[in-house]
Amino acid sequence: MRLGPRTAALGLLLLCAAAAGAGKAEELHYPLGERRSDYDREALLGVQEDVDEYVKLGHEEQQKRLQAIIKKIDLDSDGFLTESELSSWIQMSFKHYAMQEAKQQFVEYDKNSDDTVTWDEYNIQMYDRVIDFDENTALDDAEEESFRKEFAICKKQSFCFWLLQFNLHLKDKKRFEKANQDSGPGLSLEEFIAFEHPEEVDYMTEFVIQEALEEHDKNGDGFVSLEEFLGDYRWDPTANEDPEWILVEKDRFVNDYDKDNDGRLDPQELLPWVVPNNQGIAQEEALHLIDEMDLNGDKKLSEEEILENPDLFLTSEATDYGRQLHDDYFYHDEL
């Protein structure tokens, strides 16, 4: 079947939007497995205004603010920063900026400035048009109706190229409706944060797990096996070994997710997979900082060791690449 240009363009738009949202901080920071030192300062100091602001900050003021941040990271006030303290701080920083970003997005999505983001406003911001239909209800528009039917057929197949990306839009709608606790005409700021970051909101947890089971639990036993985890991969009997990506995924399944080693993921084990947090990135960065800056080999950092090499600390997630020096949320006494 040949899709009309408008419908095809709609599908392509959805595909591009999905692809754009799929990037992860670790992929930017570690392309092809290599640490990008330039990413550190570019990532969040990257916009010219922040770079200019950083340059304007005098050495004395930089050091003063950095010392204030070090003091806050040091939770037990023993004068040293451990891996655990650094990791916790970095995770808190990630969450803080994620919330700040969601608040900025809320303003952009709220087209009529009524402190509510409706489903239509979300669609207009994301796709420049309202995309809303029940996959089981016929549409008046002939092209969109043909697309809906093709999508229904596509869902029953194991692979269906970019049409399956439309499924992401339907998932967005379900998540939007779940986040809308008061069933109002749209999402409040708190509900919008729950929609954008369900991992941060307790009442979204059950929904996220159920959604994952519906997608991956093919035999309906309430668990996700390794085969279900790998999806539609089919072993090539002519190959001597599995491809590299399969080996990586198997390792993740066994060592990262299957905590009780029973060969399957229960609902709680599913959560870190379907809603990954930044714990791994934070721990890796904490270990990297200690490895690079620990001068006496005691596996922790003193203020003196940090001030001996402040540039390294300022080009790390520990200070959000220097951004925290310009955010009084981090260096003021009250946090």
N, C-alpha and C positions, 0 to 999 in steps of 0.2 A: 504494500500500500504506500502511496506517495503522499507525504504530508504537505499541506499548503505552506507557503512561505511564512505566514504569520504564526501558525502553530509550530512549525519547525524552529522559528526564531525564539518562540517562547521556551521550548524545550532546551535550546542551546543556552538561553539566558539562565535557566535554572541550573544547568550543568556548570556554567562558569561561576555562578554564585556559590555553588557547593564547593567547587574546586578552590575558590578564593578563600573560603572559610576553613579549609582543611589543613592549612599550614600550621606548624607547631614551632614553639620557641626553640626547641632543641634542634630542629632541622635547619633553622636559620643560623643558630650558634655553632652547630657542628655539621656543616655540609660535607658529605662524603666521609664523615667520621673525623674531620679535622677541626680543631678549635680555631675560630676566627677571632683574632685579637682585635681587629678593626670593628667587628660587630659590637663589642662591648660598649664602645663610646657612641657608635652610630645608632644602635637600636633605640635608645630612649633619649640620648642627648642629640639625636640625629637632626631634628628640626633646627633650622638656623637660629631661631630665637633662643632656644635652650643653649646652643653652643655659645652664642654671644653673651648670654647671662653667665655662663660658666667662666668665660674668659674675664669678665668684669669682676668676678669675685677675687678679692685679694688673697695672698697666701695665708696671712694671719687669720682671716675670716674662714677660709677653707679649712684650716687646721682646727679652729675652734669648733666648727660645725661637725667635722669628722670626729673629734674627741667626744662630742655630745652623743653622736650615733654609736660610737664604740661603747660608751657607758650604758646605753639602752640595750645593746645586744647582750651585754654581760649580765645575765639574769640573776646570778648568785653573787654578783659584786665582789668576786675574788680577784679581779684584775686581769683575768684571762678569758679569751673567747674559745670555747670548745666547738667541735664539729656540730654537736647538737644545738648549741646556742646560735651558731651561724646559720644552720639549716632552718631552724624555727623562724629566725628573723627574715631570711630570704623568702620563705613561704608566706609570712605575714605581709611582706612587701608586694609579692605577686597578687595576693588577695586585695590589698588596698588599691592598687592601680587597676585591677580588673573592675572593682566597684566604681572607681572614678570614671573609667571608660564607659561602663554601663550607664552611668548618670549622664554623661555627655551624649551618648547615643539616644537616650530617652528624650532629650531636648530636640534632637534632630528628627526623630520619628514622630514626635507629637506635633503634627502639622498645624493644628488649630490652637495650640498653646492652652489646652484646657486641663493640663496635668494628667492626661490619660492617653495611652497609646492604644488605638483600636486595631483590629485585624486588618482593616482596609488601609490604615496609615502604615502599618508594617509592610504590607504588600507594595504600596506605592514607593516607600523608601527603598525596598529591596529590589523590586522588579519594574518600577515605573508604571505599574498598572495593578488593578485588583485581580488576583487569581484566587478564586474561591469556588469550589464545587464539591459535591458529594460524589465519590467515585461510583456510587450505585444509582445515581439519578441522571436521567437523560438531559442533555443540554440543548437549548434552542439553536445556538450557533453550530452550523454544520461541521466546520473545521474543528472546533473544540470538542464536539461530540465524537468525531472520528478519533481524536487524540485520546479521549476518555476511554473509548472502547479498546483502542490499541494498548493503553496502559493496563486495562483489566486483563487482557491476554498476556501482556508482558509479565505481570505479577506471578503467573503460573509457570513461567519458564525459568530455567536456572540462570540464564544470562540474557540480557536484552539491551545491550549498549546503553546509550544515554537516556533512553526513556525512563529507566529505573531511577534517574535522578529526581524525577517528579515525585517519587515516593518521599524524598526528603522534605518537600514542601508540605505534604500531607502530615508528616511527622511533626513538622514545625507547628502546624495548626493544632494538633492534639496537645503538644506541649504548651502552646499558648493558652488553650482552654483549661488545662490543668493548673497553670500558674494563676489563672483568673479566679482567685479564691472566693470573691464575693459575687461572682457571676454578673458583674457589671458590664457596661458597654465596652470597656477596654481595661488595660492594665495600669495600675498605679505604679509609681516608681519602684516600690518594694516588690510588686508582682513582676514587673519588667526585669528586675535583677534575678528573680527566681526563674524566669523564662530564659534569660541569657546565660545564667550560671546556676543550673539546677543542682550542681554538686555542692553549692554553698548553702542550700536551703533544705531543711529537714523534710518538709511536707512534699518535696518533689522526689525524694529517694525511691519510694515504692513505685511511682510512675516510671521512673527511669529504668528500674530493674524489670518491671513488667514489659516495657517496650523492648528491652533487649531479649527477653525470653521469647516474645512473639516473633522476633526476627530470626533468632538463632537456634532456638530449641525446636528442632524439626520433628522429633519424635514425641514431644509433649510430656516428657517425664519431669519437667521442672528443673532440669540441669542442662549445662552446655558441655558436651563431650569435646575431645580434641578434634574429632572429625567435623563437628558442628562449628567449632572455633575457627577452623581453617576454611570453612565455607565451601565453595564449589571446586576446590582444588582436587584434581584427579591424578593419582600417582601414575607416572609414565613407566610401564613395565620394561621399556628398553633402556631406561636410564640407570646408571650405576648407583647414583645417590640422589637425594632430593635437592632441588635448587636451593641456593643460599637463603632466599627469603623464607622458605618453608622451615629451614633449620632454625632461623632466628625466631620465627613465630612459635615453633615447638618449644624452644628454650624459654620464651616468655610465658607460655602456658604452664610449663612445669615449674619454673623457678620463681616467677613473679606473681602468678595468679592462683594456682592450685595449692593453697596453703596446707590443706590436710592430706595432700598426695593421694587422693582417691581416684584420680584420672578424669575428673569432671569438675565443673565450676558450679557451686551452689549460688543462690541469689546474692549473698553477701560477697562472695569471691568475684562475682560478675562486676560489681560496682567499680573497682579500680580500672577495669578494662574499658567499660562503656563510658565512664565519666572519669578519665584520668586526671589526677591532680599533679601538682608540680613538685611533689616530694622528692622524686628521683633526681630531677634537675637540681633542686636545692641542695641535696646531699652531695651530689657530684661537685657542685661549685664550692661548697664548704670544704670538701677534701682537697680540691685544687688549690684553694687559697692557703690552707695550712701547709700543703706540700711545697708551695712556692715561697711562703713568707716565714715559715717556722725556722728561725736561725739556730736555735739551740736543740732542736729535735725532741721537744717535749710534747709534740702533737697538739699544741694549742698556741694561740697567738696572744702576745702581750701588746699593750698600747705602743710600746717602744718599737716592737717589730713591725707593726702596721705603719707607724710614722716614718720608719726607716725606708719603706717602699710604698708611699701613699698612692702612687699612680696605679699600681696593680689593684689595690683595694677599690680605687675609683673607677676602674674598668672591669667591674665584676657585678654580679647580681646582688652582692651584699649591700651595695649603695645604689642599686638600680642604675649602674653605669654613671654615677655622679649625680643622678637626678634628685636623690634624697637631700643633697646639700642645698637644693633650692625649694624644698618642700618642708615647711615648718612643722608639718605633721610628724616628721621624723626627728628633727634636731631640737625642738623645743622640749622643755622639761615635762610638760604634760603630753602623754601619748594616749 
